[in-house]
């Protein structure tokens, strides 16, 4: 009997190898579908969005090495839903790609709607202009024209993969028509029954509340983030671990590890090809509470690929710097035990995270200068407290430049905080570095004198 054991072991090797691949080892030599995923192109908004859109399409096509099968857009194609802007969008797309060869599938953003940038019960009527201007060549992948025309709910097929799109009928809070929710549940149930081991793509413009980076944003325009994210889809999607949602609306940078989220399904942010926004953190040197002064020096998106075993890979692309952001995100094919949803579960990543460290600081020429912090990923921002004789004088926050560096090694090494407003005297500065998971460094103390 002993002599047969090696033979049995050898026979089981292919089985174990296949299981390993199925569990998440993406096979780049067996790619069966490559898609571009972008959002918030905002044609006509003055950020040079037209050139950025063209550049994004070009880079996606080059990254796919001639095998780009489609482009998915999570809303806000244009800035004001005008015919000239839609015509420009179409012209740019066709200057790079043929919609018959590389279909463009989009969901409807609030800027694609009306002068108030709001989804309403009349959303479908407003959006009909897209169908007219783009033409039928842009809708060849649609499987349910009736739902598209009645509720802007789309079911499209590219290769072996299904793409669903769903449009809200209200803006704050973001809600959906009951018929749209029933349609979504029915389609997911049908698709999962047919192929339980295959991912299903869902495009939404608003984020899913409490998922990836930005989905709990609060600012002067919103109540509990209900303008930026929806709470209505979560219950449905939680029953379908095969779903990957791609959402826009917020323009948050893909550099941050929280831009992918896994719970009972997978949610991914799509940034923007036009300009960047960020959380309302009270940071220094901002243009608005959620946009920095250099917000236009930005353009990002994703290259989504599936291999023959159903595993997925997401390559984060920095179109502005013509570079890849960090390491690709790899998702194992859907599994019955939902173990494929553990790799990017935020509570797991947060538990593994280590806090940042700070090294040195000094006051010179009216500025507090300190070396950038060190972290296992990167420092997200810095908190600085200034006190005099034990009394607090000022509290400030500096956003790190992680969004402008495809790799953390490219972030700047020195930060300077102007303190010209301080009167002569002796002060103490406390500096704390904070990473994306809210882990904080030990305070770095700097005593200085203002003459």
C-alpha positions as CSV (number, residue, x, y, z in Angstrom):
1,X,0.0,0.0,0.0
2,X,2.8,2.4,0.8
3,X,4.1,2.3,-2.7
4,X,0.8,3.8,-4.0
5,X,0.8,6.9,-1.8
6,X,3.1,9.0,-4.0
7,X,1.0,8.2,-7.1
8,X,-2.2,9.3,-5.3
9,X,-0.5,12.5,-4.1
10,X,0.7,13.3,-7.6
11,X,-2.8,12.7,-9.0
12,X,-4.3,15.2,-6.6
13,X,-1.8,17.9,-7.5
14,X,-3.9,19.4,-10.3
15,X,-6.9,19.5,-8.0
16,X,-5.0,21.4,-5.3
17,X,-3.5,23.7,-7.9
18,X,-6.9,24.5,-9.4
19,X,-8.3,25.2,-5.9
20,X,-5.4,27.5,-5.2
21,X,-6.1,29.4,-8.4
22,X,-9.8,29.5,-7.7
23,X,-9.2,30.9,-4.3
24,X,-7.7,34.1,-5.7
25,X,-4.5,33.5,-7.6
26,X,-5.1,35.6,-10.7
27,X,-3.6,34.1,-13.8
28,X,-2.4,36.9,-16.0
29,X,-1.7,34.3,-18.8
30,X,-5.3,33.3,-19.0
31,X,-7.2,36.6,-19.1
32,X,-10.6,36.2,-20.8
33,X,-12.0,39.8,-20.4
34,X,-10.5,43.2,-19.9
35,X,-12.6,46.3,-19.2
36,X,-11.9,49.9,-18.4
37,X,-13.8,51.4,-15.4
38,X,-14.0,55.1,-15.1
39,X,-16.4,57.8,-13.9
40,X,-17.1,61.5,-13.5
41,X,-15.6,62.5,-16.8
42,X,-17.6,65.8,-16.5
43,X,-17.2,67.0,-20.1
44,X,-17.6,70.7,-20.1
45,X,-16.6,71.6,-16.5
46,X,-13.4,73.6,-17.2
47,X,-10.9,71.2,-15.7
48,X,-9.5,70.2,-19.1
49,X,-11.8,67.2,-18.8
50,X,-12.0,66.6,-22.6
51,X,-8.2,66.0,-22.9
52,X,-8.2,63.9,-19.7
53,X,-11.1,61.7,-21.0
54,X,-9.2,61.1,-24.3
55,X,-6.0,60.3,-22.4
56,X,-7.8,57.9,-20.1
57,X,-9.3,56.0,-23.0
58,X,-5.9,55.9,-24.7
59,X,-4.1,54.6,-21.6
60,X,-6.7,52.0,-20.9
61,X,-6.5,50.7,-24.5
62,X,-2.7,50.6,-24.3
63,X,-2.8,48.8,-20.9
64,X,-5.2,46.2,-22.4
65,X,-2.7,45.6,-25.2
66,X,-5.3,45.8,-27.8
67,X,-7.8,43.6,-26.0
68,X,-10.0,46.2,-24.3
69,X,-13.5,44.6,-24.5
70,X,-15.5,47.5,-23.1
71,X,-15.5,50.7,-21.0
72,X,-17.8,51.0,-18.0
73,X,-18.7,54.5,-16.7
74,X,-20.2,55.1,-13.3
75,X,-22.0,58.3,-14.2
76,X,-21.5,62.1,-14.7
77,X,-20.4,61.7,-18.3
78,X,-21.0,65.4,-18.8
79,X,-21.3,68.4,-16.6
80,X,-24.7,69.9,-17.6
81,X,-26.6,67.3,-19.6
82,X,-26.5,69.5,-22.7
83,X,-26.5,68.3,-26.3
84,X,-23.2,69.9,-27.2
85,X,-21.5,68.3,-24.2
86,X,-22.9,64.8,-25.0
87,X,-21.9,65.3,-28.6
88,X,-18.3,66.2,-27.5
89,X,-18.3,63.1,-25.2
90,X,-19.2,60.9,-28.2
91,X,-16.7,62.6,-30.5
92,X,-13.9,62.0,-28.0
93,X,-14.9,58.4,-27.4
94,X,-14.9,57.6,-31.1
95,X,-11.6,59.4,-31.7
96,X,-10.0,56.6,-29.6
97,X,-12.4,53.6,-29.7
98,X,-15.2,52.2,-31.9
99,X,-18.3,51.7,-29.8
100,X,-19.2,48.6,-31.9
101,X,-15.9,47.0,-31.1
102,X,-15.4,48.4,-27.6
103,X,-18.9,49.1,-26.1
104,X,-19.3,51.9,-23.6
105,X,-21.8,51.1,-20.8
106,X,-22.8,53.9,-18.5
107,X,-25.1,54.6,-15.6
108,X,-26.7,57.9,-15.0
109,X,-25.0,60.5,-12.7
110,X,-26.7,63.5,-11.2
111,X,-24.9,65.9,-13.5
112,X,-26.3,63.9,-16.4
113,X,-29.8,64.9,-15.3
114,X,-31.0,68.6,-15.1
115,X,-29.8,72.1,-14.1
116,X,-30.3,71.2,-10.4
117,X,-28.0,68.1,-10.7
118,X,-30.7,66.0,-9.0
119,X,-32.3,62.7,-9.7
120,X,-36.0,63.0,-9.7
121,X,-39.0,60.9,-10.8
122,X,-38.5,62.5,-14.2
123,X,-34.9,61.2,-14.5
124,X,-35.7,59.0,-17.4
125,X,-37.2,61.8,-19.5
126,X,-34.2,64.0,-18.8
127,X,-31.8,61.2,-19.7
128,X,-33.4,60.4,-23.1
129,X,-31.2,63.0,-24.7
130,X,-28.3,60.6,-24.3
131,X,-30.0,58.0,-26.3
132,X,-30.8,60.4,-29.1
133,X,-27.3,62.0,-29.3
134,X,-25.2,58.8,-28.8
135,X,-27.3,56.7,-31.1
136,X,-28.1,53.0,-31.2
137,X,-24.4,51.8,-31.7
138,X,-23.9,52.6,-28.0
139,X,-26.7,50.2,-26.8
140,X,-26.0,47.0,-28.7
141,X,-25.1,45.2,-25.4
142,X,-28.5,46.0,-23.8
143,X,-30.7,43.0,-23.0
144,X,-33.7,44.8,-21.6
145,X,-34.5,48.0,-23.6
146,X,-37.9,48.2,-21.9
147,X,-36.4,48.7,-18.4
148,X,-33.8,51.0,-19.9
149,X,-36.4,53.2,-21.5
150,X,-38.8,53.2,-18.5
151,X,-36.5,53.4,-15.5
152,X,-32.9,53.7,-16.8
153,X,-32.2,50.2,-15.4
154,X,-29.8,48.4,-17.8
155,X,-28.8,44.8,-18.2
156,X,-25.8,44.5,-20.6
157,X,-23.5,41.6,-21.5
158,X,-19.9,41.7,-22.4
159,X,-18.2,38.4,-23.0
160,X,-19.4,36.0,-20.3
161,X,-20.1,38.8,-17.8
162,X,-23.2,40.7,-17.0
163,X,-23.3,44.4,-16.2
164,X,-26.3,45.9,-14.4
165,X,-27.0,49.7,-14.0
166,X,-29.6,51.3,-11.8
167,X,-30.7,54.9,-11.5
168,X,-32.2,56.7,-8.5
169,X,-35.4,58.6,-8.6
170,X,-34.6,61.0,-5.7
171,X,-31.5,62.8,-4.6
172,X,-31.4,63.5,-0.8
173,X,-31.8,60.9,0.4
174,X,-30.9,58.8,-2.7
175,X,-33.8,56.3,-3.3
176,X,-35.0,54.1,-6.1
177,X,-38.3,53.3,-7.6
178,X,-39.8,50.1,-6.1
179,X,-40.0,48.6,-9.6
180,X,-36.3,49.3,-10.1
181,X,-35.4,47.5,-6.8
182,X,-37.6,44.6,-7.8
183,X,-35.9,44.4,-11.1
184,X,-32.5,44.4,-9.5
185,X,-33.4,41.6,-7.1
186,X,-34.9,39.5,-9.9
187,X,-31.9,39.9,-12.3
188,X,-29.4,39.1,-9.5
189,X,-31.4,36.0,-8.5
190,X,-31.6,34.8,-12.1
191,X,-27.9,35.4,-12.8
192,X,-26.6,33.8,-9.7
193,X,-28.8,30.7,-10.2
194,X,-27.3,30.3,-13.7
195,X,-23.7,31.0,-12.7
196,X,-23.1,31.1,-8.9
197,X,-19.3,31.2,-9.3
198,X,-19.2,34.2,-11.6
199,X,-19.0,37.9,-10.7
200,X,-21.8,40.3,-11.6
201,X,-20.9,43.9,-12.1
202,X,-23.3,46.7,-10.9
203,X,-22.7,50.3,-11.8
204,X,-24.2,53.0,-9.6
205,X,-23.3,56.6,-9.5
206,X,-23.8,57.2,-5.8
207,X,-21.7,55.2,-3.3
208,X,-23.2,52.4,-1.2
209,X,-23.4,53.9,2.3
210,X,-20.8,52.7,4.8
211,X,-18.7,50.8,2.2
212,X,-15.6,52.3,0.5
213,X,-13.7,55.6,1.0
214,X,-16.0,58.6,0.9
215,X,-19.3,56.7,1.4
216,X,-19.9,58.4,4.8
217,X,-19.0,61.9,3.6
218,X,-20.7,64.8,5.4
219,X,-20.4,68.4,4.2
220,X,-22.4,71.6,4.2
221,X,-24.8,70.2,1.6
222,X,-25.7,66.9,3.1
223,X,-27.4,65.2,6.0
224,X,-25.5,62.1,7.2
225,X,-24.0,61.6,3.7
226,X,-27.4,61.0,2.1
227,X,-26.5,63.1,-0.9
228,X,-23.4,61.1,-1.7
229,X,-24.4,57.6,-0.8
230,X,-27.5,55.4,-0.8
231,X,-28.7,53.1,1.9
232,X,-31.4,51.5,-0.3
233,X,-29.4,48.8,-2.1
234,X,-27.4,47.2,0.7
235,X,-30.0,44.8,1.8
236,X,-30.5,43.4,-1.7
237,X,-26.8,43.2,-2.5
238,X,-25.9,41.5,0.8
239,X,-27.7,38.4,-0.5
240,X,-25.4,38.2,-3.5
241,X,-21.7,37.8,-2.7
242,X,-21.1,37.6,-6.5
243,X,-21.7,41.4,-6.9
244,X,-18.9,43.9,-7.5
245,X,-20.3,47.5,-7.4
246,X,-18.4,50.4,-9.1
247,X,-19.5,53.8,-7.9
248,X,-18.5,57.4,-8.6
249,X,-20.0,60.8,-7.4
250,X,-17.3,61.5,-4.9
251,X,-14.1,61.7,-6.9
252,X,-12.1,60.3,-4.0
253,X,-8.5,59.0,-4.9
254,X,-7.9,55.4,-5.5
255,X,-4.5,55.5,-3.7
256,X,-6.3,55.1,-0.4
257,X,-6.6,51.4,0.6
258,X,-10.2,52.0,1.7
259,X,-11.3,52.6,-1.9
260,X,-12.1,48.9,-2.1
261,X,-14.4,47.4,0.5
262,X,-15.7,43.9,1.2
263,X,-18.5,42.8,3.4
264,X,-21.3,40.6,2.0
265,X,-20.4,41.9,-1.5
266,X,-17.5,43.9,-3.0
267,X,-17.7,47.7,-3.5
268,X,-15.1,49.8,-5.3
269,X,-14.7,53.5,-5.8
270,X,-13.9,54.8,-9.3
271,X,-12.3,58.2,-8.5
272,X,-12.7,60.6,-11.5
273,X,-10.9,61.4,-14.7
274,X,-11.6,65.1,-14.2
275,X,-10.8,66.3,-10.7
276,X,-10.3,65.1,-7.2
277,X,-12.3,65.6,-3.9
278,X,-11.5,64.4,-0.4
279,X,-13.2,64.0,3.0
280,X,-14.3,67.1,4.9
281,X,-11.3,67.1,7.3
282,X,-10.7,70.8,7.9
283,X,-7.3,70.6,6.1
284,X,-5.1,73.6,5.5
285,X,-4.8,75.2,2.1
286,X,-8.1,74.0,0.6
287,X,-10.2,75.5,-2.2
288,X,-13.4,74.2,-0.6
289,X,-14.1,72.0,2.3
290,X,-13.7,68.9,0.1
291,X,-11.5,70.0,-2.8
292,X,-7.8,71.1,-2.6
293,X,-6.4,74.0,-4.7
294,X,-4.6,71.5,-7.0
295,X,-7.7,69.3,-7.5
296,X,-7.4,69.5,-11.3
297,X,-4.0,67.9,-11.3
298,X,-5.7,64.5,-11.1
299,X,-7.2,61.8,-13.3
300,X,-7.7,58.2,-12.2
301,X,-9.6,55.0,-13.2
302,X,-9.3,51.2,-13.2
303,X,-8.5,48.3,-15.5
304,X,-10.7,45.3,-14.6
305,X,-9.7,41.9,-15.8
306,X,-11.1,38.4,-15.3
307,X,-9.1,35.1,-15.9
308,X,-10.5,31.8,-17.1
309,X,-11.1,30.6,-13.5
310,X,-13.3,33.6,-12.6
311,X,-10.7,35.5,-10.5
312,X,-10.6,39.3,-11.0
313,X,-7.8,41.8,-10.9
314,X,-8.2,45.6,-10.6
315,X,-5.2,47.7,-11.7
316,X,-5.5,51.3,-10.4
317,X,-4.4,53.7,-13.0
318,X,-3.2,57.3,-12.6
319,X,-3.8,58.8,-16.0
320,X,-2.5,62.2,-15.0
321,X,0.9,60.8,-14.0
322,X,0.8,58.0,-16.6
323,X,1.5,55.4,-13.9
324,X,0.0,52.5,-12.0
325,X,-1.0,53.1,-8.4
326,X,0.4,50.6,-5.9
327,X,-0.2,46.9,-6.3
328,X,-3.2,45.5,-8.1
329,X,-6.2,44.4,-6.1
330,X,-6.9,40.7,-6.7
331,X,-10.3,39.1,-6.0
332,X,-10.8,35.3,-5.9
333,X,-13.7,33.9,-7.8
334,X,-16.9,33.8,-5.8
335,X,-17.1,30.9,-3.3
336,X,-20.1,29.5,-1.5
337,X,-18.5,30.0,1.9
338,X,-17.9,33.7,1.0
339,X,-14.2,33.4,1.8
340,X,-13.4,35.4,-1.3
341,X,-14.8,38.4,0.6
342,X,-12.1,38.5,3.3
343,X,-9.1,39.9,1.6
344,X,-10.3,43.5,1.6
345,X,-12.6,43.4,4.5
346,X,-11.9,46.7,6.3
347,X,-12.0,45.3,9.9
348,X,-9.4,42.7,8.9
349,X,-7.1,45.2,7.2
350,X,-7.4,47.6,10.1
351,X,-6.5,44.9,12.6
352,X,-3.3,44.1,10.6
353,X,-2.3,47.8,10.3
354,X,0.6,49.3,12.2
355,X,0.6,53.0,13.2
356,X,2.9,55.6,11.6
357,X,6.0,57.1,13.2
358,X,7.5,60.6,13.2
359,X,11.2,61.5,13.5
360,X,12.0,65.2,13.7
361,X,10.6,68.8,13.5
362,X,11.9,72.3,13.9
363,X,10.7,75.9,13.6
364,X,12.4,78.2,11.1
365,X,11.6,81.2,9.1
366,X,8.0,81.5,10.5
367,X,7.2,77.9,9.7
368,X,6.9,74.6,11.5
369,X,8.9,72.1,9.5
370,X,8.8,68.3,10.0
371,X,9.9,65.2,8.2
372,X,7.2,63.1,6.6
373,X,6.0,60.2,8.7
374,X,6.8,56.5,8.0
375,X,4.0,54.0,7.7
376,X,3.4,50.5,6.3
377,X,1.2,52.1,3.7
378,X,1.4,55.9,3.9
379,X,0.4,58.8,6.2
380,X,-3.0,60.2,5.3
381,X,-2.8,63.5,7.2
382,X,-1.2,65.2,10.2
383,X,-2.7,66.9,13.2
384,X,-0.8,69.8,14.7
385,X,-1.6,71.5,18.0
386,X,0.1,74.7,19.1
387,X,0.1,75.8,22.8
388,X,1.6,78.5,24.9
389,X,2.0,78.3,28.6
390,X,-0.2,75.2,28.7
391,X,-3.0,77.0,26.8
392,X,-4.1,75.9,23.3
393,X,-3.5,78.5,20.7
394,X,-4.3,76.7,17.4
395,X,-5.1,73.3,16.0
396,X,-4.4,72.6,12.3
397,X,-4.5,69.6,9.9
398,X,-2.4,69.0,6.9
399,X,-3.5,66.5,4.2
400,X,-0.6,64.4,3.0
401,X,0.1,64.3,-0.8
402,X,-0.6,60.5,-1.2
403,X,-3.2,61.3,-3.9
404,X,-0.5,62.8,-6.1
405,X,2.0,60.0,-5.8
406,X,1.3,56.7,-7.6
407,X,3.7,55.1,-5.1
408,X,4.3,56.2,-1.5
409,X,8.0,56.5,-2.3
410,X,7.1,59.5,-4.4
411,X,5.4,61.5,-1.6
412,X,7.2,64.6,-0.4
413,X,9.6,64.1,2.5
414,X,9.2,67.5,4.2
415,X,6.1,69.4,5.3
416,X,5.9,73.1,6.3
417,X,3.2,74.8,8.2
418,X,3.2,78.6,8.1
419,X,2.7,80.1,11.6
420,X,3.0,83.9,10.8
421,X,-0.1,84.6,13.0
422,X,1.7,83.7,16.2
423,X,2.7,86.6,18.5
424,X,6.3,86.7,20.0
425,X,6.8,84.1,22.8
426,X,7.6,80.5,23.6
427,X,5.4,77.8,22.1
428,X,5.0,74.0,22.0
429,X,3.9,72.1,18.9
430,X,2.6,68.6,19.1
431,X,2.5,66.7,15.8
432,X,0.6,63.5,15.2
433,X,0.6,61.4,12.0
434,X,-2.6,59.6,11.1
435,X,-2.9,56.8,8.5
436,X,-5.9,55.7,6.5
437,X,-7.1,53.4,9.2
438,X,-7.0,56.2,11.9
439,X,-4.0,54.7,13.6
440,X,-1.9,57.5,15.1
441,X,1.8,58.0,15.8
442,X,3.2,58.9,19.1
443,X,3.1,62.7,19.4
444,X,6.3,64.5,18.2
445,X,6.9,67.6,20.4
446,X,8.7,70.6,19.2
447,X,9.4,73.6,21.5
448,X,10.2,76.9,19.7
449,X,10.4,80.6,20.2
450,X,8.8,83.3,18.0
451,X,10.8,86.5,18.1
